[in-house]
Amino acid sequence: MRRITACVLALCLMLCTFASLAEEALEDDLLIEEEEEEILLDDVLPTEVVSEGTNSESGTVESIYESDGSVLITISGTGDFTIGGDSRKKADIFNDELVKQGGDINFTMRNMRDVLLSDDLTIVNFEGTLTDSTYVPASKKNNQFLFSAPPSYVSMLSENGVEAAALENNHIMDHGEEAYEDTKTALRDAGIVYSNSTEVGVIEVKGVKIAMLTYLCIDRYESLWDKVPADIKAAKDRYPIVICSFHWGNEKDYSPTQNQIRMGRLAVDSGADLVLGHHSHRMNPIEYYHGVYICYSLGNFCFSGNSKPSDMLSYVFQTRFRVKDEAVTNEGFRIIPIRISSRKDRNDFTPTQLTDSTTVESLLSTLKSNGKRLDYAVDSYPLEWN
């Protein structure tokens, strides 16, 4: 009996020892797993606080933060981006130029690529279609111009620093609804964010989400006076920066109409942080209204609608926003004067920065003169950042 009792006691002691060892081993395993998880988190977190790119010379990752802990976002706005030809016509001035350029589809952006790659966000008014369709809606058959380009031409945007496109204009439906869907698909597949009157474009830049709203205003103002403010307020509740693009005004006008002025200021009063306008194919003055810039028309940028436009001068608008602790402040603007062609005698669809001081002064004088009738026109058009 004593032997049985002794055996039982010994067995109990062994079981207790094994249990203790197992518990210690389990604690060690848990500790190792926790340490491994911390290492993994340390590897992930830096990607949330650095820019997407690296310094091309040193290969080091650049911080997205300024010395004061803020984020500085540079945004460029351009005028009409219209490429391709008219399937109804035998003559195709754009593709004729493409042949002259050796078939390099990026010829259009060769002189502006570095500018657009150096900012954080470039928005163009994409006025045309990216489709292989030749279908022409009945409502468009008598139009003077119809624009279409193969979907592959989207690389002109994606490979040259353009991240976003406004799609509300009078040419986006040149080949009907299916072609419009083709256009959106081509942009989406190329990583280009687009916006229209029913789809808000949202892009994240340096950790800051920017919303883009776009409207075709020609003959539609009455339906937009209530819609635009409501859309802007809803977007502002979700995103710190809201940009509005408007296709409005009269072709070849150098100044905005009263409806443009009313709508632009209404957008600002509703919470828009920037207003970009287009349609007139001519540059218009800029207003600084309640701390927000209103660009009534950015003119043309890459424009294949005419081989010899009567006015080939325009500009790229750039502004900066500083974001810190959820507060957004405007850090001023500058313009980059351009000719929409690298040539003076004809349009080769290659926007090029102006270097001739006399031509630059003429452009600035035109903007200032046409701004005299605006209550909030900017005093000057700086060519460099303050």
LUMDREN-116533 format. One line per 5 residues: their letters; for each residue z, x, y negated of C-alpha. Coordinates in nm, 3 decimals. Layout:
<figus>
A> Z/X/Y  ...
</figus>
This chain:
<figus>
MRRIT> 0.000/0.000/0.000  0.089/0.284/-0.233  -0.249/0.446/-0.153  -0.435/0.125/-0.241  -0.244/0.092/-0.569
ACVLA> -0.317/0.454/-0.658  -0.688/0.405/-0.587  -0.701/0.094/-0.803  -0.529/0.278/-1.089  -0.766/0.570/-1.059
LCLML> -1.067/0.336/-1.060  -0.938/0.160/-1.371  -0.892/0.494/-1.546  -1.248/0.596/-1.457  -1.390/0.264/-1.585
CTFAS> -1.199/0.300/-1.913  -1.327/0.654/-1.954  -1.688/0.549/-1.888  -1.656/0.258/-2.132  -1.522/0.489/-2.400
LAEEA> -1.802/0.738/-2.345  -2.062/0.459/-2.348  -1.922/0.320/-2.675  -1.932/0.665/-2.835  -2.288/0.713/-2.713
LEDDL> -2.386/0.375/-2.854  -2.228/0.459/-3.189  -2.420/0.790/-3.187  -2.747/0.606/-3.114  -2.683/0.359/-3.396
LIEEE> -2.602/0.642/-3.633  -2.926/0.820/-3.542  -3.128/0.499/-3.596  -2.965/0.445/-3.935  -3.039/0.803/-4.038
EEEIL> -3.403/0.767/-3.927  -3.436/0.444/-4.126  -3.305/0.615/-4.438  -3.559/0.895/-4.396  -3.842/0.642/-4.363
LDDVL> -3.729/0.457/-4.675  -3.713/0.781/-4.869  -4.076/0.844/-4.770  -4.187/0.497/-4.888  -4.005/0.461/-5.218
PTEVV> -4.191/0.734/-5.413  -4.522/0.554/-5.363  -4.383/0.266/-5.569  -4.314/0.475/-5.876  -4.618/0.704/-5.900
SEGTN> -4.975/0.639/-6.003  -5.242/0.575/-5.743  -5.427/0.893/-5.829  -5.341/1.259/-5.826  -5.414/1.538/-6.068
SESGT> -5.758/1.653/-5.957  -5.690/2.014/-6.054  -5.344/2.070/-5.914  -5.336/1.798/-5.649  -4.992/1.690/-5.767
VESIY> -4.892/1.327/-5.796  -4.867/1.209/-6.157  -4.581/0.983/-6.262  -4.678/0.649/-6.410  -4.386/0.673/-6.654
ESDGS> -4.384/0.814/-7.005  -4.100/1.037/-7.123  -3.902/0.735/-7.247  -3.929/0.558/-6.911  -4.198/0.315/-7.027
VLITI> -4.540/0.249/-6.876  -4.844/0.290/-7.103  -5.153/0.090/-7.003  -5.493/0.155/-7.162  -5.741/-0.134/-7.143
SGTGD> -6.111/-0.127/-7.233  -6.319/-0.433/-7.315  -6.699/-0.428/-7.325  -6.967/-0.678/-7.411  -7.240/-0.826/-7.193
FTIGG> -7.320/-0.648/-6.868  -7.658/-0.786/-6.763  -7.864/-0.611/-6.496  -8.161/-0.693/-6.277  -8.467/-0.902/-6.346
DSRKK> -8.613/-1.250/-6.351  -8.753/-1.357/-6.012  -8.999/-1.595/-6.185  -9.176/-1.312/-6.365  -9.397/-1.031/-6.242
ADIFN> -9.267/-0.791/-6.504  -8.927/-0.639/-6.427  -8.819/-0.404/-6.702  -8.491/-0.315/-6.533  -8.639/-0.207/-6.201
DELVK> -8.922/-0.028/-6.381  -8.655/0.182/-6.551  -8.476/0.228/-6.219  -8.794/0.380/-6.074  -8.819/0.615/-6.374
QGGDI> -8.459/0.722/-6.303  -8.541/0.820/-5.946  -8.382/0.513/-5.791  -8.028/0.619/-5.890  -7.861/0.285/-5.957
NFTMR> -7.579/0.457/-6.145  -7.810/0.577/-6.421  -7.687/0.292/-6.643  -7.333/0.429/-6.657  -7.390/0.802/-6.665
NMRDV> -7.294/0.836/-7.033  -6.990/0.607/-7.025  -6.849/0.681/-6.679  -6.594/0.937/-6.796  -6.465/0.702/-7.067
LLSDD> -6.417/0.412/-6.827  -6.262/0.628/-6.557  -6.005/0.765/-6.801  -5.854/0.426/-6.888  -5.641/0.204/-6.665
LTIVN> -5.847/-0.116/-6.673  -6.201/-0.195/-6.784  -6.316/-0.556/-6.824  -6.684/-0.649/-6.864  -6.854/-0.982/-6.924
FEGTL> -7.080/-0.993/-6.617  -7.369/-1.209/-6.731  -7.601/-1.262/-6.438  -7.591/-1.291/-6.060  -7.561/-1.062/-5.761
TDSTY> -7.775/-1.235/-5.502  -8.094/-1.213/-5.299  -8.165/-1.579/-5.365  -8.471/-1.679/-5.568  -8.371/-2.044/-5.589
VPASK> -8.393/-2.185/-5.942  -8.202/-2.505/-6.023  -8.401/-2.777/-6.197  -8.180/-2.743/-6.504  -8.273/-2.374/-6.535
KNNQF> -8.651/-2.381/-6.478  -8.737/-2.390/-6.848  -8.490/-2.120/-6.948  -8.636/-1.817/-7.123  -8.424/-1.578/-6.916
LFSAP> -8.281/-1.586/-6.566  -8.096/-1.286/-6.428  -8.042/-1.167/-6.073  -7.981/-0.836/-5.902  -7.928/-0.742/-5.537
PSYVS> -7.561/-0.755/-5.431  -7.570/-0.378/-5.370  -7.604/-0.324/-5.747  -7.233/-0.404/-5.774  -7.176/-0.032/-5.716
MLSEN> -7.267/0.019/-6.082  -6.928/-0.135/-6.156  -6.711/-0.016/-5.870  -6.828/0.348/-5.883  -6.803/0.388/-6.258
GVEAA> -6.458/0.272/-6.363  -6.505/-0.104/-6.403  -6.221/-0.296/-6.237  -6.264/-0.651/-6.367  -6.535/-0.899/-6.461
ALENN> -6.535/-1.221/-6.663  -6.758/-1.481/-6.496  -6.775/-1.768/-6.743  -7.107/-1.753/-6.927  -7.442/-1.929/-6.952
HIMDH> -7.617/-1.709/-6.694  -7.371/-1.693/-6.406  -7.527/-2.009/-6.258  -7.888/-1.900/-6.307  -7.958/-1.935/-5.934
GEEAY> -7.721/-2.213/-5.843  -7.387/-2.252/-5.670  -7.468/-2.048/-5.358  -7.582/-1.753/-5.568  -7.261/-1.784/-5.769
EDTKT> -7.064/-1.756/-5.446  -7.279/-1.454/-5.351  -7.182/-1.295/-5.681  -6.812/-1.353/-5.630  -6.832/-1.220/-5.274
ALRDA> -7.010/-0.903/-5.387  -6.749/-0.840/-5.655  -6.461/-0.915/-5.421  -6.597/-0.688/-5.146  -6.636/-0.407/-5.400
GIVYS> -6.276/-0.443/-5.515  -6.369/-0.593/-5.853  -6.128/-0.860/-5.977  -6.303/-1.157/-6.138  -6.186/-1.456/-6.339
NSTEV> -6.335/-1.788/-6.440  -6.212/-2.124/-6.572  -6.058/-2.223/-6.238  -5.961/-1.886/-6.088  -5.713/-1.656/-6.258
GVIEV> -5.790/-1.291/-6.198  -5.476/-1.087/-6.133  -5.474/-0.709/-6.115  -5.177/-0.476/-6.085  -5.189/-0.169/-6.307
KGVKI> -4.912/0.091/-6.283  -4.687/-0.169/-6.127  -4.755/-0.426/-6.401  -4.941/-0.745/-6.311  -5.207/-0.851/-6.560
AMLTY> -5.360/-1.200/-6.559  -5.713/-1.265/-6.681  -5.840/-1.609/-6.786  -6.202/-1.678/-6.881  -6.374/-1.974/-7.045
LCIDR> -6.725/-2.081/-7.142  -6.673/-2.254/-7.476  -7.028/-2.336/-7.585  -7.041/-2.716/-7.625  -6.711/-2.744/-7.433
YESLW> -6.444/-2.704/-7.697  -6.321/-3.063/-7.678  -6.238/-3.020/-7.308  -6.061/-2.689/-7.372  -5.828/-2.750/-7.666
DKVPA> -5.556/-2.870/-7.426  -5.658/-2.682/-7.111  -5.656/-2.330/-7.255  -5.299/-2.343/-7.397  -5.167/-2.498/-7.076
DIKAA> -5.338/-2.232/-6.862  -5.212/-1.949/-7.078  -4.854/-2.074/-7.080  -4.858/-2.113/-6.701  -4.993/-1.759/-6.658
KDRYP> -4.745/-1.614/-6.907  -4.458/-1.760/-6.704  -4.569/-1.544/-6.410  -4.730/-1.234/-6.557  -4.616/-1.003/-6.841
IVICS> -4.968/-0.948/-6.981  -5.228/-1.224/-7.020  -5.585/-1.152/-7.134  -5.826/-1.429/-7.237  -6.204/-1.390/-7.239
FHWGN> -6.420/-1.644/-7.421  -6.797/-1.691/-7.408  -6.859/-1.858/-7.742  -7.032/-1.858/-8.078  -7.400/-1.840/-8.174
EKDYS> -7.651/-1.585/-8.054  -7.729/-1.308/-8.304  -7.438/-1.408/-8.532  -7.227/-1.124/-8.671  -6.929/-1.347/-8.756
PTQNQ> -6.733/-1.611/-8.564  -6.762/-1.987/-8.615  -6.468/-2.203/-8.717  -6.429/-2.322/-8.357  -6.408/-1.963/-8.237
IRMGR> -6.144/-1.883/-8.496  -5.942/-2.190/-8.405  -5.964/-2.122/-8.030  -5.887/-1.753/-8.061  -5.574/-1.814/-8.265
LAVDS> -5.472/-2.103/-8.040  -5.487/-1.866/-7.744  -5.257/-1.622/-7.923  -5.016/-1.897/-8.025  -5.005/-2.005/-7.660
GADLV> -4.903/-1.659/-7.538  -5.221/-1.453/-7.487  -5.172/-1.079/-7.538  -5.541/-1.001/-7.598  -5.856/-1.203/-7.670
LGHHS> -6.201/-1.070/-7.580  -6.516/-1.253/-7.691  -6.887/-1.234/-7.614  -7.220/-1.422/-7.621  -7.371/-1.349/-7.962
HRMNP> -7.522/-1.014/-7.845  -7.398/-0.881/-8.176  -7.072/-0.707/-8.260  -6.821/-0.917/-8.455  -6.510/-0.810/-8.649
IEYYH> -6.161/-0.796/-8.503  -5.857/-0.992/-8.617  -5.494/-0.890/-8.578  -5.322/-1.226/-8.558  -4.948/-1.249/-8.495
GVYIC> -4.946/-0.907/-8.335  -5.246/-0.971/-8.106  -5.605/-0.846/-8.134  -5.886/-1.102/-8.127  -6.227/-0.943/-8.062
YSLGN> -6.468/-1.220/-8.155  -6.768/-1.047/-7.999  -6.808/-0.712/-7.828  -7.186/-0.741/-7.845  -7.392/-0.596/-7.563
FCFSG> -7.301/-0.314/-7.329  -7.552/-0.269/-7.045  -7.816/-0.526/-7.133  -8.146/-0.568/-6.946  -8.251/-0.884/-7.126
NSKPS> -8.476/-0.711/-7.376  -8.665/-0.381/-7.382  -8.643/-0.357/-7.763  -8.346/-0.551/-7.903  -8.347/-0.575/-8.281
DMLSY> -7.992/-0.436/-8.292  -7.879/-0.189/-8.027  -7.546/-0.096/-8.185  -7.217/-0.211/-8.036  -6.875/-0.079/-7.945
VFQTR> -6.620/-0.055/-7.665  -6.278/-0.188/-7.762  -5.969/-0.009/-7.632  -5.605/-0.105/-7.671  -5.275/0.005/-7.522
FRVKD> -4.969/-0.186/-7.406  -4.630/-0.028/-7.355  -4.411/-0.195/-7.093  -4.040/-0.115/-7.061  -3.756/-0.325/-6.922
EAVTN> -3.990/-0.628/-6.901  -4.069/-0.600/-7.274  -4.438/-0.562/-7.370  -4.541/-0.407/-7.703  -4.886/-0.346/-7.847
EGFRI> -4.959/0.019/-7.923  -5.267/-0.020/-8.141  -5.639/0.007/-8.074  -5.947/0.215/-8.124  -6.319/0.153/-8.088
IPIRI> -6.587/0.368/-7.931  -6.915/0.310/-8.120  -7.215/0.298/-7.887  -7.585/0.237/-7.872  -7.674/0.022/-7.571
SSRKD> -7.949/0.271/-7.493  -7.961/0.649/-7.468  -8.291/0.628/-7.658  -8.367/0.506/-8.010  -8.723/0.388/-7.947
RNDFT> -8.650/0.148/-7.660  -8.373/0.009/-7.441  -8.318/0.212/-7.125  -8.003/0.011/-7.035  -7.781/0.320/-7.061
PTQLT> -7.497/0.266/-7.312  -7.425/0.589/-7.496  -7.159/0.696/-7.744  -7.284/0.745/-8.099  -7.256/1.097/-8.235
DSTTV> -7.451/1.068/-8.561  -7.193/1.022/-8.837  -7.429/0.821/-9.058  -7.495/0.569/-8.781  -7.124/0.547/-8.703
ESLLS> -7.041/0.479/-9.068  -7.309/0.209/-9.081  -7.154/0.040/-8.776  -6.805/0.054/-8.926  -6.932/-0.079/-9.258
TLKSN> -7.094/-0.376/-9.081  -6.769/-0.465/-8.906  -6.562/-0.438/-9.224  -6.810/-0.636/-9.431  -6.831/-0.920/-9.181
GKRLD> -6.453/-0.932/-9.156  -6.399/-1.013/-9.524  -6.412/-1.386/-9.453  -6.137/-1.363/-9.190  -5.776/-1.406/-9.301
YAVDS> -5.640/-1.161/-9.044  -5.922/-0.906/-9.016  -5.807/-0.554/-8.935  -5.808/-0.313/-9.228  -5.981/-0.031/-9.044
YPLEW> -6.150/0.058/-8.717  -5.995/0.383/-8.590  -6.207/0.601/-8.366  -5.908/0.788/-8.226  -5.560/0.687/-8.112
N> -5.294/0.698/-8.381
</figus>
